Amino acid sequence: MADLENITQPVKAQLLHTQSLYDKILSHEDDLLGTILAHVRARRGKMMRPILVLLSAMEAGDINAVTYDVALSLELFHNASLLHDDVVDESNERRGKKSVNAQYGNKLAVLVGDYILSLALKQSVKTRKMHIVNRISELGILLSEGEVNQQATIRNEGVSMDDYYRIIKHKTAELFSACGELGAYSAGASDDAVATAKRLGEIIGMCFQIRDDIFDYYHDDAIGKPTGNDMLEGKLTLPVIYALNSNADPKAHANAAKVKGGTATQEDIQWLIEFAKTNGGIDYAYSVMDDYRTEARQILSAYTNVPVREALQQYVDFVIDRNK
């Protein structure tokens, strides 16, 4: 499996600098706000999005002040969205630690999420490039649309593959897409190169969400959510959607309707999980990611910076093959 240390090797110093700036931005002298921001800093993830920004910029040219502002803005934006997501999903845990809403309540979680989102927009303004400001502002619209669309599909009776792909594109892939796009743009890449980096980011984001959804079909305490949690929230994801669309089993469709109606029992959900597995749902989800992997490798074959190309190839593999 691809190793994060190898992936970050070409931008190791730049990533450390980004992490240092991130920690500085997410600090405050106020006791309560400072304490909550420290809680957010303590659960800092792998910083996959800044890594993609930095690698995309390095392929295009030199990493510069604008690149750092882009990386910080997008990582702040991502973390703000997590705070809001945890409130919407009523999640009590994030990355193995108590979520902010579980620790401090929904009101403070929303307010601090708004604060971090404002920091993200302020960081984008520092670039003095309206394309960057517009793109990051647009993300707020797209991510919100994705969440609202997901709530709408829960209420719909149908089970649509198109709905699923549209939702994950807005909810997850758009942010990765912006990382590739704005990373390349920050280093002065051509319009074609920016578009290519944008597509690569979109592919990574689609795979990231599909892989994340697969986790919900297996019990693993390290993942941070119980098996079947998505279905408990009324969400049907790719493996079960494929199985339902490929099989007319009345019980499967009845249980899916219960999931959408919020009346499914744990037994109903476990039955549906096994149905998805035995009817090729997991295999299909992996095949979709493998198709995306093939496209990503075709894109990367044209990259001229060999260490960056190899790092991004491993990045794609890491996203698809990760265990948590």
C-alpha positions as CSV (number, residue, x, y, z in Angstrom):
1,M,0.0,0.0,0.0
2,A,1.1,3.5,-0.7
3,D,2.8,5.3,2.2
4,L,2.0,8.9,3.3
5,E,5.7,9.5,4.0
6,N,6.6,8.7,0.4
7,I,3.7,10.7,-0.9
8,T,4.7,13.9,1.0
9,Q,8.5,13.5,0.3
10,P,8.6,16.0,-2.6
11,V,6.9,18.7,-0.5
12,K,7.9,17.6,3.0
13,A,9.4,21.0,4.1
14,Q,6.5,22.9,2.5
15,L,4.0,20.7,4.2
16,L,5.6,21.3,7.6
17,H,5.5,25.0,6.9
18,T,1.8,24.8,6.0
19,Q,1.1,22.9,9.2
20,S,2.9,25.5,11.3
21,L,0.9,28.3,9.7
22,Y,-2.4,26.3,10.2
23,D,-1.7,25.9,13.9
24,K,-1.0,29.6,14.2
25,I,-4.2,30.6,12.5
26,L,-6.3,28.3,14.6
27,S,-5.2,29.9,17.8
28,H,-7.0,32.6,19.9
29,E,-6.4,34.3,23.2
30,D,-10.0,34.1,24.3
31,D,-10.3,31.2,26.8
32,L,-13.4,29.5,25.3
33,L,-12.7,30.1,21.6
34,G,-9.0,29.3,22.2
35,T,-9.9,26.0,24.0
36,I,-12.2,24.9,21.2
37,L,-9.7,25.8,18.5
38,A,-7.1,23.8,20.3
39,H,-9.5,20.9,20.3
40,V,-9.8,21.3,16.5
41,R,-6.0,21.5,16.1
42,A,-5.5,18.4,18.2
43,R,-7.5,16.3,15.8
44,R,-5.7,17.5,12.7
45,G,-5.9,14.8,10.1
46,K,-3.5,13.8,7.4
47,M,-3.9,17.1,5.6
48,M,-4.6,15.3,2.3
49,R,-6.0,18.5,0.7
50,P,-3.0,20.7,1.4
51,I,-0.7,17.9,0.1
52,L,-2.7,17.9,-3.2
53,V,-2.4,21.7,-3.4
54,L,1.4,21.6,-2.9
55,L,2.0,18.7,-5.3
56,S,-0.1,20.3,-8.0
57,A,1.7,23.6,-7.6
58,M,5.1,21.9,-7.7
59,E,4.2,20.2,-11.0
60,A,3.2,23.5,-12.5
61,G,6.2,25.5,-11.2
62,D,7.3,26.9,-7.8
63,I,5.4,26.8,-4.5
64,N,4.9,30.4,-3.4
65,A,3.0,32.6,-0.9
66,V,-0.2,32.3,-2.9
67,T,0.1,28.5,-2.9
68,Y,0.3,28.5,0.9
69,D,-2.7,30.8,1.2
70,V,-4.7,28.4,-1.0
71,A,-3.6,25.3,0.9
72,L,-4.5,27.0,4.2
73,S,-7.8,28.4,2.9
74,L,-9.0,25.0,1.6
75,E,-7.9,23.1,4.8
76,L,-9.7,25.6,7.0
77,F,-12.7,25.3,4.8
78,H,-12.6,21.5,5.1
79,N,-12.4,21.6,8.9
80,A,-15.2,24.2,9.1
81,S,-17.4,21.8,7.1
82,L,-16.6,18.9,9.4
83,L,-17.8,20.8,12.4
84,H,-21.1,21.6,10.6
85,D,-21.4,18.0,9.3
86,D,-21.0,16.6,12.8
87,V,-23.9,18.7,14.0
88,V,-26.1,17.7,11.0
89,D,-25.2,14.0,11.4
90,E,-25.4,14.2,15.2
91,S,-21.9,12.6,15.3
92,N,-20.2,12.2,18.7
93,E,-16.8,11.3,17.4
94,R,-14.3,12.6,14.9
95,R,-10.9,11.0,14.1
96,G,-11.0,9.0,17.3
97,K,-11.8,12.0,19.6
98,K,-14.9,13.6,20.9
99,S,-16.5,15.8,18.2
100,V,-16.8,19.5,19.0
101,N,-20.6,19.3,19.3
102,A,-20.3,16.3,21.7
103,Q,-17.8,18.2,23.8
104,Y,-19.2,21.7,23.7
105,G,-22.7,21.5,22.3
106,N,-24.3,22.2,18.9
107,K,-24.4,26.0,19.3
108,L,-20.7,26.4,19.9
109,A,-19.9,23.9,17.2
110,V,-21.9,25.8,14.6
111,L,-20.4,29.2,15.8
112,V,-16.9,27.9,15.7
113,G,-17.5,26.3,12.3
114,D,-18.7,29.7,11.1
115,Y,-15.6,31.3,12.6
116,I,-13.2,28.9,10.8
117,L,-15.1,29.3,7.5
118,S,-14.6,33.1,7.8
119,L,-10.9,32.4,8.4
120,A,-10.8,30.4,5.2
121,L,-12.4,33.1,3.2
122,K,-10.1,35.7,4.7
123,Q,-7.1,33.5,3.8
124,S,-8.3,33.4,0.2
125,V,-8.6,37.2,0.0
126,K,-4.9,37.4,1.0
127,T,-4.0,35.9,-2.5
128,R,-5.4,39.1,-4.1
129,K,-6.7,36.9,-6.9
130,M,-10.4,37.0,-7.6
131,H,-10.4,33.6,-9.3
132,I,-9.2,32.0,-6.1
133,V,-11.7,34.0,-3.9
134,N,-14.6,33.1,-6.3
135,R,-13.7,29.4,-6.5
136,I,-13.5,29.0,-2.7
137,S,-16.7,31.0,-2.2
138,E,-18.3,28.8,-4.8
139,L,-17.3,25.7,-2.7
140,G,-19.6,26.9,0.1
141,I,-22.5,26.9,-2.3
142,L,-21.7,23.5,-3.8
143,L,-21.1,21.7,-0.5
144,S,-24.3,23.1,0.9
145,E,-26.2,22.0,-2.2
146,G,-24.7,18.5,-1.8
147,E,-25.9,18.3,1.8
148,V,-29.4,19.6,1.0
149,N,-29.7,17.3,-2.0
150,Q,-28.7,14.3,0.2
151,Q,-31.5,15.2,2.6
152,A,-33.9,15.5,-0.3
153,T,-32.9,12.1,-1.7
154,I,-33.6,10.5,1.7
155,R,-37.2,11.7,1.3
156,N,-37.5,10.4,-2.3
157,E,-38.8,6.9,-2.8
158,G,-36.4,6.1,-5.7
159,V,-32.9,4.8,-5.5
160,S,-30.8,6.6,-8.2
161,M,-27.2,6.1,-9.0
162,D,-27.2,9.5,-10.7
163,D,-28.4,11.1,-7.4
164,Y,-25.6,9.4,-5.5
165,Y,-22.8,10.6,-7.9
166,R,-24.2,14.1,-8.0
167,I,-24.2,14.3,-4.2
168,I,-20.7,13.0,-3.6
169,K,-19.4,15.2,-6.4
170,H,-20.7,18.3,-4.5
171,K,-20.1,17.1,-1.0
172,T,-16.5,15.7,-1.4
173,A,-15.1,15.8,-4.9
174,E,-15.5,19.5,-5.4
175,L,-13.1,20.3,-2.6
176,F,-10.4,18.0,-3.9
177,S,-11.1,19.3,-7.4
178,A,-10.4,22.9,-6.1
179,C,-7.2,21.7,-4.4
180,G,-5.8,20.4,-7.7
181,E,-7.1,23.4,-9.7
182,L,-6.0,26.2,-7.4
183,G,-2.7,24.5,-6.6
184,A,-1.8,24.5,-10.3
185,Y,-3.2,28.0,-10.8
186,S,-1.2,29.4,-7.9
187,A,2.1,28.4,-9.6
188,G,1.1,30.0,-13.0
189,A,0.0,26.8,-14.8
190,S,-1.6,27.1,-18.3
191,D,-5.3,26.9,-18.6
192,D,-5.1,23.3,-19.9
193,A,-2.8,22.3,-17.0
194,V,-5.2,23.9,-14.5
195,A,-8.1,22.0,-16.0
196,T,-6.1,18.7,-15.9
197,A,-5.2,19.2,-12.3
198,K,-8.8,20.0,-11.5
199,R,-10.0,16.8,-13.1
200,L,-7.4,14.8,-11.2
201,G,-8.6,16.3,-8.0
202,E,-12.2,15.4,-8.8
203,I,-11.2,11.8,-9.5
204,I,-9.4,11.6,-6.1
205,G,-12.5,13.1,-4.4
206,M,-14.9,10.7,-6.0
207,C,-12.7,7.8,-4.9
208,F,-12.3,9.2,-1.4
209,Q,-16.0,9.3,-0.8
210,I,-16.7,5.9,-2.4
211,R,-14.0,4.3,-0.2
212,D,-15.3,6.1,2.8
213,D,-18.8,4.7,2.1
214,I,-17.5,1.1,1.8
215,F,-16.1,1.4,5.3
216,D,-19.7,1.5,6.6
217,Y,-20.3,-2.1,5.4
218,Y,-17.7,-3.5,7.7
219,H,-17.2,-3.4,11.5
220,D,-14.0,-1.6,12.5
221,D,-13.8,0.5,15.7
222,A,-10.7,2.3,14.2
223,I,-12.9,3.9,11.5
224,G,-14.8,6.0,14.0
225,K,-18.4,5.1,13.2
226,P,-20.4,1.9,13.7
227,T,-21.3,-0.4,10.8
228,G,-24.5,0.7,9.1
229,N,-24.3,4.3,10.4
230,D,-25.1,5.8,7.0
231,M,-28.3,3.7,6.7
232,L,-29.3,4.7,10.2
233,E,-29.2,8.3,8.9
234,G,-31.4,7.3,5.9
235,K,-28.5,7.3,3.4
236,L,-28.1,4.6,0.7
237,T,-24.6,4.5,-0.8
238,L,-23.1,3.0,-3.9
239,P,-22.8,-0.7,-2.9
240,V,-26.4,-1.1,-1.8
241,I,-27.7,1.2,-4.6
242,Y,-26.0,-1.1,-7.2
243,A,-27.3,-4.2,-5.5
244,L,-30.9,-2.9,-5.4
245,N,-30.8,-1.8,-9.0
246,S,-29.5,-5.2,-10.1
247,N,-31.9,-7.3,-8.0
248,A,-35.7,-7.1,-7.6
249,D,-35.7,-8.9,-4.3
250,P,-38.9,-7.5,-2.5
251,K,-37.4,-7.7,1.0
252,A,-34.3,-5.7,-0.1
253,H,-36.5,-3.0,-1.6
254,A,-38.8,-3.0,1.4
255,N,-35.8,-2.6,3.8
256,A,-34.4,0.2,1.6
257,A,-37.8,2.0,1.9
258,K,-37.6,1.6,5.7
259,V,-34.1,3.1,5.6
260,K,-35.3,6.1,3.7
261,G,-38.4,6.4,5.9
262,G,-36.3,6.3,9.1
263,T,-38.1,3.1,10.4
264,A,-35.4,0.5,9.7
265,T,-34.2,-1.6,12.6
266,Q,-30.6,-2.6,13.2
267,E,-31.7,-6.0,12.0
268,D,-33.1,-4.6,8.7
269,I,-29.9,-2.6,8.1
270,Q,-27.6,-5.6,8.7
271,W,-29.7,-7.7,6.3
272,L,-29.4,-5.0,3.7
273,I,-25.6,-4.8,4.3
274,E,-25.3,-8.5,3.6
275,F,-27.5,-8.2,0.6
276,A,-25.2,-5.6,-0.9
277,K,-22.2,-7.7,-0.3
278,T,-23.7,-10.9,-1.7
279,N,-25.1,-9.2,-4.8
280,G,-21.9,-7.6,-5.9
281,G,-22.2,-4.1,-4.4
282,I,-18.8,-3.9,-2.9
283,D,-17.1,-5.4,-5.9
284,Y,-18.9,-2.9,-8.1
285,A,-17.8,0.0,-5.9
286,Y,-14.2,-1.2,-6.2
287,S,-14.5,-1.5,-10.0
288,V,-15.7,2.1,-10.2
289,M,-12.7,3.2,-8.2
290,D,-10.4,1.1,-10.4
291,D,-11.8,2.9,-13.5
292,Y,-11.0,6.2,-11.8
293,R,-7.5,5.0,-11.0
294,T,-6.9,4.1,-14.6
295,E,-8.0,7.6,-15.7
296,A,-5.8,9.2,-13.1
297,R,-2.8,7.3,-14.3
298,Q,-3.5,8.4,-17.8
299,I,-3.6,12.0,-16.6
300,L,-0.4,11.6,-14.6
301,S,1.5,10.0,-17.5
302,A,1.8,13.5,-19.0
303,Y,3.2,15.1,-15.8
304,T,6.8,16.1,-16.2
305,N,8.1,16.4,-12.6
306,V,8.9,12.7,-11.9
307,P,8.9,12.9,-8.1
308,V,5.6,14.7,-8.1
309,R,4.1,12.3,-10.7
310,E,5.1,9.3,-8.6
311,A,3.9,10.9,-5.4
312,L,0.5,11.6,-7.0
313,Q,0.2,8.1,-8.3
314,Q,0.8,6.9,-4.8
315,Y,-1.7,9.5,-3.5
316,V,-4.4,8.0,-5.7
317,D,-3.5,4.5,-4.6
318,F,-3.5,5.6,-1.0
319,V,-7.0,7.0,-1.2
320,I,-8.4,3.9,-2.9
321,D,-6.6,1.3,-0.8
322,R,-6.6,2.9,2.6
323,N,-7.9,1.0,5.6
324,K,-9.4,4.0,7.5
